[in-house]
């Protein structure tokens, strides 16, 4: 079933004269765009309308919902961020937000002005660990005004919360469970992976382009019927009024392709191959996680290992202090996977960097309010100041310092080249 793709093909081959947007009119003298421009169209009488779908888009969303085991599916063509913002504004009561959340969640909470409690993850070996059902229950018992719990599962390292237990806790306490599952869009397509977050959450965001064969910015909000209308209203605010048809078609395509993989057992073959190759990677070891397609390699010095892999023509997702993270697709070519592990086997031994574990107070109340005048200070002068704009490493886009928090050890923002929230190497603080 490919309603959007079929619609686009019919229009492309109809030999029609295009007197509508977009301005390229379906043609390009640049070879790179020759196959893209023809399917990049606008809302016509047969192409449906993402804001109020009742035709091919509605059919496609229903099809994808069934494959993701969701009651409702709403396409998002401007990235998972728009989905996260929509869920934040649809949240009821005070919000309990996991501290190790994507910066888009904190931006949404700051914009919405919602009362927010932070559930602080344990930081071990430089990685925020998933929160537990007991953590969530403790927070809900301590703060009965919390009516929405917003968690991340999986995280950037392929580790998941126990959503089944947490959903039961939320239900018993009268709270909704929202999940940023951007990195778990592929979970529904293999029995060797965790269940899709939509099975347990009242609503979740999945980012098809991160782990599935979809175009960048392809995402979806999956939600139960009770939450659907309110969330859709906010999606219509945060989504573009000119959504990309190629992006929507790519979501539909990705779900169909991964369903084939699930049905023919290719996921099991991939799992077996990865497990076999891990044993031949020399001194490199791999962290256990819940997502076998997320390769978390312990390499001593993440930056040096990342650069070594680049020298072999291998570009991984990101690195931290002593790990490299590689994303493998369920549709990955076997040759690519073998090439990755051969490079691991050839990798020199790098001296291991050490980082201190941090123990946070379990639950704190966030304060995103403005506090007067702000300035940018060099990182080495910001110690003890209050952060005026969330800042962190990009990726994974989890703030090291959230707006309103005190800044400690700010120089750790220099451990990666790409950051957010900094300006010319300076961080914004309140005077």
C-alpha positions as CSV (number, residue, x, y, z in Angstrom):
1,X,0.0,0.0,0.0
2,X,1.6,3.2,-1.2
3,X,-1.1,5.9,-1.6
4,X,1.2,8.9,-1.6
5,X,3.8,7.3,-3.8
6,X,1.2,6.1,-6.3
7,X,-0.4,9.6,-6.4
8,X,2.9,11.2,-7.1
9,X,3.8,8.7,-9.9
10,X,0.4,9.2,-11.6
11,X,0.9,13.0,-11.6
12,X,4.5,12.8,-12.8
13,X,3.6,10.6,-15.7
14,X,0.5,12.6,-16.7
15,X,2.4,15.1,-18.8
16,X,0.6,18.0,-17.1
17,X,1.6,21.6,-17.3
18,X,2.3,22.9,-13.8
19,X,1.0,26.4,-13.0
20,X,1.3,26.0,-9.3
21,X,4.0,25.9,-6.6
22,X,6.9,25.1,-6.2
23,X,8.6,27.3,-8.6
24,X,10.9,24.7,-10.1
25,X,7.8,23.2,-11.9
26,X,9.1,19.7,-11.6
27,X,12.2,20.1,-13.8
28,X,15.9,20.8,-13.2
29,X,19.1,21.2,-15.3
30,X,21.0,19.8,-12.3
31,X,21.3,16.0,-12.5
32,X,21.1,15.7,-8.8
33,X,17.6,17.1,-8.7
34,X,16.2,15.4,-11.8
35,X,14.4,12.7,-9.9
36,X,13.5,14.9,-6.9
37,X,11.8,17.9,-8.4
38,X,9.1,16.0,-10.3
39,X,7.6,14.6,-7.1
40,X,8.0,17.8,-5.1
41,X,4.4,19.2,-5.4
42,X,1.9,21.3,-3.5
43,X,-1.6,20.7,-2.2
44,X,-3.8,20.0,-5.3
45,X,-7.3,18.7,-5.5
46,X,-6.0,15.1,-5.6
47,X,-2.9,15.4,-3.4
48,X,-4.7,15.9,0.0
49,X,-3.7,18.3,2.8
50,X,-1.6,17.3,5.8
51,X,-3.3,19.8,8.1
52,X,-6.7,18.3,7.4
53,X,-6.2,15.0,5.5
54,X,-9.0,13.0,4.1
55,X,-7.4,11.4,1.1
56,X,-4.1,9.8,0.2
57,X,-2.3,11.3,3.3
58,X,-4.9,10.0,5.6
59,X,-4.7,6.6,4.0
60,X,-0.9,6.6,4.3
61,X,-1.0,7.7,7.9
62,X,-3.4,4.9,8.7
63,X,-1.2,2.4,6.9
64,X,1.9,3.5,8.8
65,X,0.0,3.5,12.2
66,X,-0.8,-0.1,11.7
67,X,2.8,-1.0,11.1
68,X,4.0,1.0,14.1
69,X,1.3,-0.6,16.3
70,X,-0.3,2.8,17.0
71,X,-3.9,4.0,17.2
72,X,-3.0,7.2,15.3
73,X,-0.1,8.4,13.2
74,X,0.5,12.0,12.2
75,X,3.3,12.8,9.7
76,X,5.7,15.6,10.5
77,X,7.9,16.9,7.7
78,X,10.0,19.4,9.7
79,X,11.7,16.9,12.0
80,X,10.9,15.3,15.3
81,X,11.4,18.7,17.0
82,X,8.0,19.9,15.7
83,X,6.5,16.7,17.2
84,X,8.2,17.2,20.6
85,X,7.0,20.8,20.7
86,X,3.4,19.7,19.9
87,X,3.5,17.2,22.7
88,X,4.8,19.7,25.2
89,X,2.0,22.2,24.4
90,X,-0.6,19.4,24.6
91,X,0.7,18.3,28.0
92,X,-1.6,18.5,31.0
93,X,-0.7,19.9,34.4
94,X,2.9,20.1,35.6
95,X,5.4,18.2,33.5
96,X,8.0,15.7,34.7
97,X,10.9,15.9,32.2
98,X,13.8,13.5,32.1
99,X,17.0,15.6,32.5
100,X,18.8,13.7,29.7
101,X,16.2,15.0,27.1
102,X,16.8,16.6,23.7
103,X,17.2,20.3,23.8
104,X,13.9,20.7,21.8
105,X,12.0,19.5,24.9
106,X,13.6,22.1,27.1
107,X,13.0,24.8,24.5
108,X,9.3,23.8,24.3
109,X,8.9,23.8,28.1
110,X,10.6,27.2,28.3
111,X,8.3,28.6,25.5
112,X,5.1,27.1,27.0
113,X,5.8,28.3,30.5
114,X,4.6,25.0,31.9
115,X,5.6,24.1,35.5
116,X,8.4,21.6,35.1
117,X,10.1,19.1,37.4
118,X,13.4,17.5,36.3
119,X,13.9,13.8,36.9
120,X,17.7,13.6,37.0
121,X,19.3,10.6,35.4
122,X,22.3,8.9,36.9
123,X,25.5,9.8,35.0
124,X,27.9,6.8,34.7
125,X,31.1,6.7,32.6
126,X,30.0,9.8,30.9
127,X,26.5,8.5,29.8
128,X,23.1,9.3,31.3
129,X,21.4,6.1,32.2
130,X,17.6,5.6,31.5
131,X,15.3,6.4,34.4
132,X,13.4,3.6,36.2
133,X,9.7,3.0,37.0
134,X,10.7,3.6,40.7
135,X,12.3,6.9,39.8
136,X,9.0,8.0,38.1
137,X,6.8,6.8,40.9
138,X,9.0,8.6,43.5
139,X,8.6,11.9,41.5
140,X,4.8,11.5,41.1
141,X,4.3,10.7,44.7
142,X,6.4,13.7,45.8
143,X,4.8,16.1,43.3
144,X,1.1,15.2,42.8
145,X,0.6,18.2,40.5
146,X,2.5,16.3,37.8
147,X,0.0,15.2,35.2
148,X,2.4,14.5,32.2
149,X,5.6,12.5,32.3
150,X,8.0,13.1,29.3
151,X,10.8,10.6,28.8
152,X,13.4,9.6,26.2
153,X,13.5,6.0,25.0
154,X,15.8,4.9,23.5
155,X,18.6,7.3,24.2
156,X,21.5,8.0,21.8
157,X,23.3,4.8,23.0
158,X,20.4,2.5,22.3
159,X,19.4,2.1,26.0
160,X,15.6,2.0,26.8
161,X,13.4,2.7,29.7
162,X,11.1,0.0,30.9
163,X,8.1,1.7,29.3
164,X,5.6,-1.1,30.3
165,X,6.3,-0.6,34.0
166,X,6.5,3.2,33.7
167,X,3.2,3.3,31.8
168,X,1.5,1.3,34.6
169,X,2.9,3.7,37.2
170,X,1.6,6.7,35.2
171,X,-1.8,5.2,34.8
172,X,-2.1,4.4,38.5
173,X,-1.1,8.0,39.4
174,X,-3.4,9.6,36.8
175,X,-0.6,11.0,34.6
176,X,-0.1,10.8,30.8
177,X,3.1,9.3,29.4
178,X,4.8,11.0,26.5
179,X,8.0,9.6,25.0
180,X,10.6,11.1,22.7
181,X,11.4,7.9,20.8
182,X,13.0,9.6,17.9
183,X,15.8,7.0,17.7
184,X,13.4,4.0,18.0
185,X,11.3,4.4,14.8
186,X,12.6,1.0,13.6
187,X,11.6,-0.9,16.8
188,X,8.3,-2.1,15.4
189,X,10.0,-3.9,12.6
190,X,11.9,-6.6,14.5
191,X,11.1,-9.0,17.3
192,X,14.7,-8.7,18.3
193,X,14.2,-5.1,19.2
194,X,12.1,-3.5,22.0
195,X,8.5,-2.8,21.3
196,X,7.6,0.5,19.7
197,X,7.0,3.2,22.3
198,X,3.4,3.7,20.9
199,X,2.4,0.4,22.5
200,X,2.7,1.9,26.0
201,X,2.8,5.7,25.7
202,X,-0.1,7.9,25.4
203,X,1.9,9.7,22.7
204,X,5.4,9.4,21.2
205,X,7.5,10.9,18.5
206,X,9.5,8.7,16.1
207,X,12.0,10.1,13.7
208,X,11.9,7.9,10.6
209,X,14.9,9.5,9.0
210,X,17.2,8.6,11.9
211,X,17.1,4.8,11.6
212,X,14.9,4.1,8.5
213,X,15.2,4.7,4.8
214,X,13.4,8.0,4.9
215,X,14.4,11.6,3.9
216,X,15.9,13.9,6.5
217,X,13.2,15.6,8.6
218,X,10.8,12.7,8.2
219,X,9.1,12.0,11.5
220,X,5.7,11.1,13.0
221,X,3.7,11.5,16.1
222,X,2.0,8.3,17.2
223,X,-0.7,8.6,19.8
224,X,-3.7,7.0,21.4
225,X,-7.2,8.1,20.5
226,X,-7.8,10.1,23.7
227,X,-4.9,12.4,23.0
228,X,-5.2,12.6,19.2
229,X,-7.3,15.7,18.7
230,X,-5.4,18.0,21.1
231,X,-2.0,16.9,19.7
232,X,-3.2,17.3,16.1
233,X,-4.3,20.9,16.8
234,X,-0.8,21.7,18.0
235,X,0.9,19.8,15.2
236,X,-1.1,22.1,12.8
237,X,0.6,25.0,14.5
238,X,4.2,23.7,14.5
239,X,4.1,21.8,11.3
240,X,4.8,23.6,8.0
241,X,1.7,24.7,6.0
242,X,3.8,23.7,3.0
243,X,4.7,20.1,3.9
244,X,7.1,18.2,1.7
245,X,5.5,15.4,-0.3
246,X,8.8,13.6,-1.0
247,X,9.3,13.5,2.8
248,X,5.8,12.1,3.4
249,X,6.2,9.6,0.6
250,X,9.5,8.5,2.1
251,X,7.9,7.7,5.5
252,X,5.4,5.5,3.7
253,X,8.2,3.9,1.7
254,X,10.4,3.3,4.7
255,X,7.6,1.6,6.7
256,X,6.8,-0.7,3.7
257,X,10.4,-1.6,3.2
258,X,11.0,-2.4,6.8
259,X,7.8,-4.5,7.0
260,X,9.3,-6.6,4.2
261,X,12.5,-7.1,6.2
262,X,10.5,-8.2,9.2
263,X,8.5,-10.7,7.2
264,X,11.4,-12.3,5.4
265,X,13.6,-12.6,8.6
266,X,16.4,-10.3,7.4
267,X,16.6,-8.7,10.8
268,X,17.7,-12.0,12.4
269,X,20.4,-12.5,9.7
270,X,21.6,-9.0,10.5
271,X,21.6,-9.6,14.2
272,X,23.6,-12.8,13.8
273,X,26.1,-11.1,11.5
274,X,26.8,-8.3,14.0
275,X,27.2,-10.7,16.9
276,X,29.7,-12.7,14.9
277,X,31.7,-9.7,13.8
278,X,31.9,-8.3,17.3
279,X,34.1,-11.3,18.3
280,X,36.6,-10.4,15.6
281,X,37.1,-6.7,16.4
282,X,40.5,-7.0,18.2
283,X,40.8,-5.0,21.4
284,X,37.7,-3.0,20.7
285,X,34.8,-4.0,23.0
286,X,31.1,-3.1,22.7
287,X,28.6,-1.9,25.3
288,X,25.4,-3.9,25.8
289,X,22.2,-2.1,25.0
290,X,18.7,-2.7,23.9
291,X,19.1,-1.9,20.2
292,X,21.4,-4.3,18.4
293,X,21.6,-1.9,15.4
294,X,23.2,0.8,17.6
295,X,26.9,-0.1,17.8
296,X,28.5,1.5,20.8
297,X,32.2,0.8,20.6
298,X,34.5,1.4,23.6
299,X,37.7,2.7,22.0
300,X,39.6,4.5,24.7
301,X,39.7,7.9,23.1
302,X,36.5,8.7,21.2
303,X,37.9,11.6,19.1
304,X,41.0,9.7,18.0
305,X,39.0,6.6,17.1
306,X,36.5,8.7,15.2
307,X,39.3,10.3,13.2
308,X,40.9,6.9,12.6
309,X,37.6,5.6,11.1
310,X,37.3,8.6,8.9
311,X,40.8,7.9,7.5
312,X,39.3,4.5,6.4
313,X,36.4,6.3,4.8
314,X,34.0,5.3,7.6
315,X,31.8,8.1,9.1
316,X,30.1,7.2,12.3
317,X,27.2,9.0,14.0
318,X,29.2,10.6,16.8
319,X,31.8,10.1,19.5
320,X,32.1,10.9,23.2
321,X,35.0,10.8,25.6
322,X,35.8,7.1,25.0
323,X,33.2,5.7,22.7
324,X,32.2,5.8,19.0
325,X,28.6,5.2,18.1
326,X,27.6,3.8,14.7
327,X,24.0,3.4,13.5
328,X,23.3,0.3,11.4
329,X,20.1,0.2,9.4
330,X,18.0,-3.0,9.3
331,X,18.5,-2.7,5.5
332,X,22.3,-2.2,5.8
333,X,24.5,-3.8,3.2
334,X,26.6,-6.7,4.5
335,X,29.7,-5.3,3.0
336,X,29.4,-2.0,4.9
337,X,29.0,-3.8,8.2
338,X,32.1,-6.0,7.5
339,X,34.1,-2.9,6.6
340,X,33.2,-1.2,9.9
341,X,34.3,-4.1,12.0
342,X,37.4,-4.7,10.0
343,X,38.4,-1.1,10.8
344,X,37.7,-1.7,14.4
345,X,40.0,-4.7,14.3
346,X,42.8,-2.5,12.7
347,X,42.3,0.4,15.2
348,X,45.3,1.3,17.4
349,X,45.0,1.1,21.2
350,X,44.2,4.6,22.4
351,X,44.7,5.7,26.0
352,X,41.4,5.7,27.9
353,X,40.1,9.1,29.0
354,X,38.5,9.2,32.4
355,X,35.5,11.2,33.5
356,X,33.9,11.7,36.9
357,X,30.5,10.3,37.6
358,X,28.0,12.8,38.9
359,X,25.2,12.2,41.4
360,X,22.3,14.6,41.1
361,X,19.4,15.4,43.4
362,X,16.8,13.0,42.1
363,X,14.0,15.5,41.4
364,X,14.4,19.2,41.1
365,X,12.1,22.0,39.9
366,X,13.2,23.7,36.7
367,X,13.4,27.5,36.3
368,X,13.4,28.6,32.7
369,X,12.4,32.2,33.5
370,X,14.4,35.2,32.3
371,X,16.4,36.9,35.0
372,X,17.2,40.3,33.6
373,X,20.3,41.1,31.6
374,X,22.4,38.3,30.0
375,X,25.9,38.3,28.5
376,X,28.2,35.8,26.8
377,X,31.2,34.8,28.9
378,X,34.3,32.7,28.0
379,X,33.7,29.2,29.4
380,X,36.6,29.5,31.9
381,X,34.8,32.6,33.4
382,X,31.3,31.0,33.6
383,X,31.9,28.8,36.7
384,X,29.0,29.2,39.2
385,X,27.0,31.5,36.9
386,X,23.3,30.7,35.9
387,X,23.0,29.5,32.4
388,X,20.7,31.7,30.2
389,X,20.5,29.4,27.2
390,X,20.7,25.6,27.2
391,X,24.0,24.5,25.8
392,X,25.6,21.1,24.9
393,X,27.2,18.9,22.4
394,X,25.7,18.4,18.9
395,X,25.0,15.5,18.6
396,X,23.4,14.2,20.9
397,X,21.8,17.5,21.6
398,X,21.2,16.8,25.3
399,X,22.1,19.9,27.2
400,X,25.1,19.7,29.5
401,X,23.7,22.9,31.0
402,X,19.9,23.6,30.9
403,X,18.7,27.2,31.0
404,X,18.4,28.1,34.7
405,X,21.0,25.7,36.0
406,X,24.3,26.6,37.6
407,X,27.4,26.1,35.3
408,X,30.1,23.7,36.5
409,X,33.1,22.5,34.5
410,X,32.0,24.3,31.4
411,X,35.2,23.4,29.6
412,X,33.7,20.0,28.8
413,X,31.9,21.7,26.0
414,X,35.2,21.8,24.2
415,X,35.5,18.0,24.0
416,X,33.6,18.0,20.7
417,X,33.8,20.3,17.7
418,X,30.1,20.8,17.2
419,X,28.0,22.4,20.0
420,X,24.7,24.3,20.4
421,X,24.0,27.3,22.7
422,X,27.5,28.8,22.4
423,X,28.6,31.8,20.5
424,X,32.2,32.1,19.4
425,X,33.1,29.7,22.2
426,X,31.3,31.7,24.8
427,X,28.3,30.7,26.9
428,X,25.3,32.9,27.7
429,X,24.7,33.6,31.4
430,X,22.6,35.9,33.6
431,X,24.3,38.7,35.3
